[in-house]
C-alpha cells in the first residue's frame, strides 16, 4: 500500500480544520444573532406591556382592541379564566391555569417564556406580568425558528461556504509547502549545518552522530581490512617460500622437516587469526546462536586456567583462583573466550617466575536487592602497559611489542575479542597498569 505524502497529510488536515472552523463559527454566529433578536423581541414585549397597564386597570378594554399591533394581548383572571384576547374570542379559549407563563407570573411577578410549535417551524415568545389587581397580562408574538433563518440564508451561506473552501484550500497548500520547505532543504550528509525547526535539532544531531559513527566504522573497516591483509601476507609469504624450496627437491630430510614444521606453525597462526576474525564478526553482528544461561564464572575461569596451565608452567608462572562462584547470566562460550584471552595475555606478558591472580566477587546493592554486580579481576606481575598505550590496547591488531606478540603466537585480536564479549554482555572493562609492575584487568557484570 502506497504511503500518503506528508505534504498531502498537512494539506488535507489544514483544509479540513479550516472548513470545520468556518462551519462552527457560522453556527455560533447565527445562534448568537438569533438569541440577540429573541432578547430584543422580549424587551419590546415588556415595553409594550408598560403602555397597556393603565388602560387595563382603568377598565377601558375597547381602547386596547383599537391598538394596531401584531402581538397577541391576553388578560387572565387569577383563577385562569381568559376574559380578554385581541385575536381570539375568550369563549373559545380554555382555562390557562396550567400554562407555564401564567404560573410563573403569579409566583415571580413577571416571566419570559418561549415555546416551539408542534411543527417546529415557529416559536412563540410570551411575556407575562402580574397586574396590581391580581390579573395576569400576557403578550406574545411569533418568531421564526433558527432553521427557518438558515433556510432563508442558504444561498448566502452556500456562497460563503464555497468561498471559505477555496480560501482554506489555497491557505492549506501554502502552509503545507512552507512547513515542509525547511525539511526538504535538510542536508542529510551535513545535518548540523541545516537550518530547520528547533524541535528537529535532536533528530538532526542523532543523524550527525550516526554519520560520524558510520565514518568511524568505515575507517575501522578499511584499517581492519588492511591489517588482515598484512597479517595474512606475512605467514603466507613464509609458507610460499618454504614450499618453493621444498618443491625444488634440493633440501635434505632434516631441512625438509624443519621447513614443514615452520609451514605448520605459520598455518596454525593463520587458522588462529581466521578463527579470531570469525569470533569478532559474530560479536560485532551479535549473531551468537547460543542461548544465554546461568553458569558459574568461577568454574569458567577454572576451565580456562586448566587449558593454560602448561603455558604458565613453561615460564614458571603460578596461577590462583579465589572468591565467589559468581553465578552470572550470559553465553558461556563467549565469556570463556573473554576469560581465556585475559589469562593468556597475563601469562604471555608476564615475567618469568611471576604470578597470575584471578578473583571473583559478588556484590548485592542494598537499595535494590534484585540488582547484583559480579566483578572479575585478573592481576599479573608482568611488564605492564605504558600510560600512552593504554587507550589503544583494545583496538584490533594493536600490539605494544609486535615482535614479542608474534613470537608468542598472538593474533593481535585477543583484547578486541575481550572488549566485544564484554559489550555483548553489557559489562564494563577497567584497566589499571604500571610499567614493570603488572596489570589488573577488571570486568564488571551488572545483572
N, C-alpha and C positions, 0 to 999 in steps of 0.2 A: 504494500500500500504506500503510495507516494505521500511523503510528508508535506504539509502545507508550509509555505514560506512564512518567516517571521513578519515580513512586510505585509502580507495578506492578513495575518492574525491581528497586527496592530491596526490596520485599516478597518477591518470588519468590526473589531471591538470598539474603536473610536466612533465609527459610523453608527453602530447600534446604540452606544451610550448617548451620543448627541441626539439621535432620534427619540430615544426614551426620555431624555431630559426635556425635549421640546413637548412631547406628549403630556408628561406630568405637569410641566409649567402651564400648558394650555388648560388642563383640567383645573389646576389650582386657581388660575386667573379667572376662568369662567365661574367657578364655585364662589370665589371671593366677590366678584361683581354681582352675582345673583344674590348672595347674602346681603350685600350692601343695599341693593334695591329693595329687598324684603324689609330691611330695617327702616328704610325711608318710607315705605308704604305704611308700616306700623306707626311711625311718627306722624304721618299725615292723618291716619285714622284717629290717633289720640288727639291731635289738634282739632279735628272736626268735632270730636265729642265735646270739647270745651264750649263750642258755639251752640251746641244743642241742649245743654243743661238748662239754660234759662227758659226757653220756650216749653221744655218738658215739665219743669217744675211749676210753670205758670198755667199748665193745662192746655196750652194752645197747640194741639196736635195737628190742626189743619194747616198751620204755618209750616210745619215740618214736611207735610205732604207736598207743599208747593216748592220745596227746595229741589233744584235740579242737580242731581248727583248720581254717579254710577255705583255708589256704595249702598249697601243694604242696611237700613236702620231698623232695629227691633227693640221693643220695650217689653220687659218681662216682670211680672209681679213676683214677690218673694216666694210664692208657692209654685212657681214655674209656669204660670199661665201667661201666654203671649197676648197682650192686649193692643199692641200696635206693631205693624210692619209696613214699610213704604213700598214693598214689592208684591207681597202676598197677603191675602186677607187672613187675619188672625184665626178665623174659624177653620181654616184648612190646616192649621199648624198644631202639632201635638204639644204636650206638656214638655217644657225644657228643663225639668228638674235634674235629669241625668246628664245634661250637657256639661262637658268639662269646663268650658269658659264661664258658664253660669255659676257652677260650684266654686270655682277659684275666685270669681269676682265677689261672691258673698263672703268668702273666707279672707281674702287678701285686700279687697277694696278695688283692685283692677288686675287685669291679666291680658297677655297676648298669646294667642293660640293659632297654630297653623295645622291644616288638616287636608290630606290628599283626597281627591275624588276617587270613586271606585275604578275608573279607567286609568288613573294615574297620569292623566294628561293635564289636569288642572289642580290647583291648590287653593284652598280657602284660607284667608287670613282673617282672624277675629280679634277685635279689641273690645273687651267688656269692662264696664265700670259700675260700681255700686253707687247709686244716687243717694242724696240726703233723705229721700222719702222711702228708702229701702228697696226701691225698684232697681232693676238692672238694665243699663243701656248697653246694647251690643251693636257694634258697627263692623261690617265685614265687606270684603271685596275679593275678587278672583285674581289670582296670579298664575301665569303660565309656569309649568314646571321647567326645570333646568334642561330636560330632554327636548322640550319644545324650542328652547332658546338655541340649543346646539343644532337642532334640525333646521331652524331658520338661518343659522350662520354656517351651515355645512359647506356652502360654496366658497365662502371666505376661508374657512378652516382648512378645506382641502387644498386650496391655492397656497396658503401659508405653509401647510404641511409639505407639499411638494417642493416649495422653495427651501424649506428647512432641510429636507432630504438632500437637495442639491448642494446646499452650503455645507452640510455635515460631511457629505462625500468628498467635496473639494478639500475641506479642512482636514479630514482624516487622511487623505492622500498626502497632503503637505506635511502633516505631523509625522506620519509613518516614515517618509523619506528623511526628514530632519532627525528623527530619533535614531534611525539606522545608519545615517551618514558617518557618525564617529566610529561605529562598529565596522563598517565596510572599509574605513581608512586605516584600521589597525594593521601594523606591520608585524606579522607573527614571528618573523625572524629577529626583529628588534622591538619587542613589545614595550620595553621601558621608554622608548622614545615616542610612543604613540600618545596623542592627546585624546583622552576619552573620558567617560563618566567616572566620577570618584568611586562609585560602587564597584566598578570593574577593575580597580587598581590591584586588589588582592589576586584576582584571576590572572591578570597580566603578569604580575610578579611570579605567580606559580608557573606560567608558561616560560618566562625568562629563566627561572630556576631549572625547569626541565630541559630547556635548550642548552643551558650551561652544563647540566648533568650529562646530556647526550654528547656534547662536545668532549667532555672529560672521558666518557665511556669510549667514544670513538678513538680518542688519543691513547687510552689504555689498551684498547683492542689492537690498534696499529703497533703499539710498543710491544704488546704481548706476542703478536704475530712475528715481529722482528726477532724477539728474544727466543721464541720457539724455534724459528728457522736457524738461529745461531746455535742454540743448544743441541739441535739435531744434527747440524752440519759437522760439528766437532767430532762426535763419535762415528758418524758415517764416513767422514774423511779417513779416520783411523782404520775403520773396518775395511774400507775400499783399498787403502794402502797395503794392509796386511794381506788381504785376499789376493791382491795383484801379485805380491811377491811369492805367495804360496803357489799361485797359478803357474808361475814360470818354472816350478819344479826344481829350483836350484838350492833349496834350503834342506838342511839335514833334519832328522827326526826331532831333535831337541828344540831346534829353532821353530819348526812347524808347530810343535806342541805349545811353545811359548806364544807364538802368533795366534794360535787357536784360542789360547787362554785369554789373550788380550781382546780378541774378537768377541768372545763370550761375555767378558766384563763390560765392554762397550755396549753390546746389545742389551745386556741386563740394565745398564744405565738408561738406555733409550726406552726400554719397557717400563722402567720405574717412572721416567719422565712422562710417558704417554698415559700411564695409569693416574698420575697426579693431575695431569691436564683434564682427564675424564672426570675425576672427582671434583675438581674445581668447576667444571662446566655444569655438572649436576647441581652443585651447591648454588651456583650463580642463578640457574634457572629454577631452583627449588623443585627439582624433578625427582627427588629421592622417593623411590617407590615403596620403601619400607614404612610401616605404620609406627607411630610413637607408642611407647610403653613405659611402664615404671621399672626401673632397674637400679642396681647399686653402683654408684660412682666409684666406691672403694674397690669393688670386685673388678670393675673395668680397668682401673689403674693397676691392679694386681696382674691382670691378663697381659697388659702392655709391658709391665715390668718383667714378667716371666719371659716374654719373647726377646727382650733386650738384655737379659742378664749376661749372655755370652759376650755381647759387645762391651758391656760395662766391665766384665771380668778381665777382658783383654787389656784394659787400661788400668786395672786395679781400682775401679771406682765403685764405692759402696752405694747401695740404694736402700731406702727405707720408706715404708708407708705407715701413716699414723692418722688417727682421727675417726670421725663418724662414718657410718655406712653411706650416708648421702643418697637417699632414695629419690632420684630425680625422674622427671617425665620427659622423654625425648626419643630420638632414634639412636639406639645403642651403637651400631657400626660407625655412625658419624662422630659420636662422642669418643669412641675408641680411637678413630683416626686422629682426632684432636689431641687426646692424651698421649698417644703413641709418638706423634711428632714433637710434642713438647719435651717428653722424656728423652727421645732420641737426640734432640738438639742439646739437651742438658748434658748428655754423655759425650757427644761429638765435640762440643766446645768447652769441655771441662779440662781440668789439669789432671795429670797422672796422680793416682792416689787421692783423688778428690772424692766428693760425695754428692748424691742427689737425694733431696728430701721431698717426699710427697705427703701433703696434709689435706684432709677433707674436714670441713667444719659446717655444721648446720645451725642456722640462726632463725628463730621464730620471733616475729615482731610482736611486741606486747599489745600495741594498739590495733593490730589486725592479725589475730591468731591463724587465719586461713592463709596468710601470705608467709611463705618460707623462703629463705635465701640459703643457697648452697655455695660454699666457697672452696675452690680447688686451688691449692698453692704448690708450685713446683720450684724448688730452690736448688741452685747448683753453686759450686765453688769454682766456676770456670773463669774464662778470660774476660768476661763482661762485655758490655756493648758501649761504645763511646756515646756521649750525650748527643752529638751531632748526627749520629746514625740511627738513634732510637725511633725517630719518627718515620723511618722508611723500611724498617725490617719486615713489615707485613706486606710490602709490595712484591709482586710476582717476579721471580728470578733475581731479586735483590740479594746480594751476598756481601757481607762485610769483608771477609777474606776469601776471595774467589778461588784461589789455588788450594786452600785448605778444604773448602767445601767440596770441590770436585774430587780431591784426593780421598775424601771420606765417603764419596758416593752420593752426595746431596744433589737434589734437582733444583734447589732454589725456590721450591714451591711449598715447602713444609709449613712455614708460618702463614702463608696465604691460605692454605687449607685450614689451619687453626682459626684464622680470622673469620673465614666464611662459615665454618662449622659453628663457631660461637654465635655469629649473626643469625644462622639458621635456627638456633635455639633461644634467640633474644638474650644472649648472655653478653657480659662485658669482660674485656681483657685489659688488665693493668700490667704495666712493666715497671720494675724497679731494678736498675742495673748500675754497676760501677766497675770501671775497668780494673782488671786483675783481681777483683774481689768476688765476682759472680753476679748472677742474675736471679730475679724472682718473678716468675710469671703467675699472675693471679687471674683465675676465671670465676666470674660471679654469675650464678644462675638464679634469677628471680622467678619463683613459681608460686 
